[in-house]
Amino acid sequence: MLILDADQVQYYQVSAEIAGQSKQASGLTYQGNVFIKVKSYTEEELDLAIKECREQYLDNQNIEIPTLIVKEKNAITLWIEDNRFKPLKPAESVNDTPSKIEEKSQVNPHNFNLIKVADQMRGEQGVKIKTRRDKFKLYHHCFLGNEAVDWLVENLKISRTEAVNVGKKLIDKKIIHHISDEHSFKDEQLYYRFYQDENKSIWTDKII
């Protein structure tokens, strides 16, 4: 069980095919997993939410379901993981204002201008692009996946999971790639390069 604030998750309408029937529900995503809402509580009922969560999903050894308790503006909500459901579209929480709904919809990686993001990432205030040494081999004009995630989180005001999705879109659009094309975009110390930097000389940058 995790206790989170509403700005740490992304709300969606979600759907699933269960027993041959299409079902929709209020959902959210956290660290790449989908959760559906079980129950709502008042702000003063946080202890009750924790107690019921433990009794129903943690203390029963026959049930091991990841759970979240989310502190929203005027309520406490309980969610359980159910990856049978898939996100349909960004959705508002019961307490979101229209401006917050618009803000949340913007964290969808499909809404970003990827060319603009890429230009900023390659700019003076972007990710650290340098020639790097791995054992006895040099890789020119590379950046680290986890440092790129740090940059995306800071500059786009999104979660790390959402930043990874943006990185994957950059790969899909042939803007960046893993240096040996062995990995998708990951929040790890893996080397990536902009295609624009492919033909640059190895001697035009510092070696670290």
C-alpha positions in Angstrom: 0.0 0.0 0.0 1.3 3.4 -1.0 -0.2 6.8 0.1 0.2 9.3 -2.7 -0.9 12.9 -3.5 -3.2 13.4 -6.6 -0.4 15.1 -8.6 1.7 11.9 -8.4 -0.8 9.9 -10.5 -2.5 10.3 -13.9 -6.3 9.9 -14.0 -8.0 8.1 -16.9 -11.2 6.5 -18.0 -10.2 2.9 -18.5 -11.9 -0.1 -20.2 -11.5 -3.9 -20.3 -13.0 -6.9 -21.9 -14.1 -9.1 -19.0 -16.1 -12.3 -19.5 -17.0 -11.2 -23.0 -18.3 -7.9 -21.9 -16.8 -4.4 -22.3 -16.5 -2.6 -19.0 -15.4 1.0 -18.2 -14.3 2.4 -14.9 -12.5 5.3 -13.3 -8.9 4.6 -13.3 -5.4 6.0 -12.9 -1.9 5.0 -13.8 1.1 4.9 -11.5 4.6 3.6 -12.6 3.1 2.0 -15.7 0.4 0.1 -13.9 -3.4 0.6 -14.1 -5.5 1.0 -10.9 -9.2 1.2 -10.6 -11.2 3.0 -7.9 -12.6 0.9 -5.1 -13.9 3.4 -2.6 -14.0 7.1 -1.6 -13.6 8.6 1.9 -13.8 12.1 3.3 -10.5 13.9 4.1 -10.9 13.0 7.8 -11.2 9.3 7.1 -7.6 8.6 6.1 -7.1 6.3 9.1 -10.2 4.4 8.2 -9.1 4.0 4.5 -5.7 2.6 5.7 -7.5 0.2 8.1 -9.9 -1.1 5.5 -7.1 -1.4 2.9 -5.0 -3.5 5.3 -7.9 -5.7 6.3 -9.2 -6.3 2.7 -6.0 -6.4 0.7 -2.9 -6.8 2.9 -3.7 -9.0 6.0 -5.5 -11.6 3.9 -2.7 -13.9 2.8 -4.8 -15.3 -0.1 -5.0 -11.9 -1.7 -1.9 -10.0 -2.9 -3.1 -7.0 -4.8 -1.1 -3.7 -5.0 -3.1 -0.8 -3.6 -2.9 2.9 -3.6 -4.5 5.5 -1.3 -4.6 8.9 -3.0 -5.1 12.1 -1.1 -7.2 14.3 -3.4 -8.3 17.9 -2.9 -11.5 17.1 -0.9 -11.4 13.3 -0.5 -9.4 10.2 0.1 -9.7 7.4 -2.6 -8.7 3.8 -2.5 -7.5 2.0 -5.7 -6.4 -1.5 -6.6 -4.2 -2.6 -9.4 -6.0 -4.2 -12.3 -3.9 -4.3 -15.5 -6.8 -5.9 -17.4 -8.0 -2.4 -17.9 -6.4 0.0 -20.4 -6.5 3.8 -20.4 -8.9 5.4 -22.9 -8.4 9.1 -22.3 -7.3 11.5 -19.6 -10.0 12.0 -17.1 -10.6 14.4 -14.2 -10.7 13.4 -10.6 -13.9 14.5 -8.8 -12.1 17.5 -7.4 -10.2 18.8 -10.4 -10.9 22.2 -11.8 -11.0 22.7 -15.6 -7.5 24.3 -15.5 -6.2 21.2 -13.7 -7.9 18.9 -16.2 -6.2 20.8 -19.1 -2.8 20.6 -17.2 -3.1 16.9 -16.7 -4.1 16.2 -20.4 -0.8 17.9 -21.4 1.3 15.3 -19.7 0.2 12.8 -22.3 3.4 12.2 -24.4 1.3 12.3 -27.6 0.5 16.0 -26.9 4.1 17.2 -26.9 5.8 18.7 -29.9 8.6 16.2 -30.1 10.7 18.2 -32.5 10.6 21.1 -30.0 11.4 18.9 -27.1 14.3 17.3 -29.0 15.7 20.8 -29.9 15.6 21.8 -26.3 17.2 18.6 -25.1 20.1 19.2 -27.6 20.4 22.9 -26.6 22.7 24.6 -24.1 20.4 23.9 -21.3 19.6 20.4 -22.4 21.0 17.0 -21.5 24.7 16.4 -21.2 25.9 15.2 -24.6 29.5 14.0 -24.5 31.9 11.4 -25.7 31.8 8.6 -23.2 34.1 5.7 -22.5 32.8 2.2 -21.7 35.6 -0.1 -20.9 38.0 0.2 -23.9 35.5 1.8 -26.3 34.5 5.3 -27.0 31.0 6.4 -27.9 30.7 10.0 -29.2 28.0 12.5 -28.6 25.9 10.4 -26.2 23.7 11.1 -23.3 22.4 8.8 -20.5 18.9 7.6 -20.4 18.4 8.3 -16.7 19.8 11.9 -17.1 17.4 12.4 -20.0 14.5 11.3 -17.8 15.7 13.8 -15.1 15.7 16.6 -17.7 12.2 15.7 -19.1 10.8 15.5 -15.6 12.2 18.9 -14.6 11.4 20.7 -17.9 8.1 19.2 -18.9 6.8 18.8 -15.3 5.9 15.2 -15.8 6.5 11.9 -13.9 9.4 9.6 -14.6 7.0 7.1 -16.1 5.7 9.7 -18.5 9.2 10.9 -19.3 10.1 7.3 -20.3 7.1 7.3 -22.6 8.3 10.6 -24.2 11.7 9.0 -24.7 10.1 6.0 -26.4 8.2 8.3 -28.7 11.5 10.0 -29.6 12.8 6.6 -30.6 9.7 5.7 -32.5 10.0 9.0 -34.5 13.7 8.3 -35.3 14.9 11.3 -33.4 17.1 9.4 -30.9 18.3 5.8 -30.6 20.3 3.5 -28.3 23.9 3.5 -29.5 23.7 -0.1 -30.5 20.0 -0.3 -31.0 19.7 -3.0 -28.4 17.3 -1.2 -26.0 14.2 0.9 -26.1 14.3 4.0 -24.0 14.9 3.3 -20.4 15.4 5.2 -17.1 18.9 3.6 -16.8 22.5 4.4 -17.4 22.3 3.4 -21.0 23.8 5.5 -23.9 21.6 7.2 -26.4 22.3 9.5 -29.3 20.4 11.9 -31.5 20.4 10.9 -35.1 21.6 14.4 -35.9 24.8 13.7 -34.1 25.6 10.5 -35.9 28.2 12.0 -38.3 29.9 14.4 -35.9 33.5 13.9 -35.2 34.4 12.1 -32.0 37.0 14.9 -31.4 34.5 17.7 -31.2 33.5 16.9 -27.7 35.1 16.1 -24.4 35.8 12.5 -23.4 34.7 11.5 -19.9 
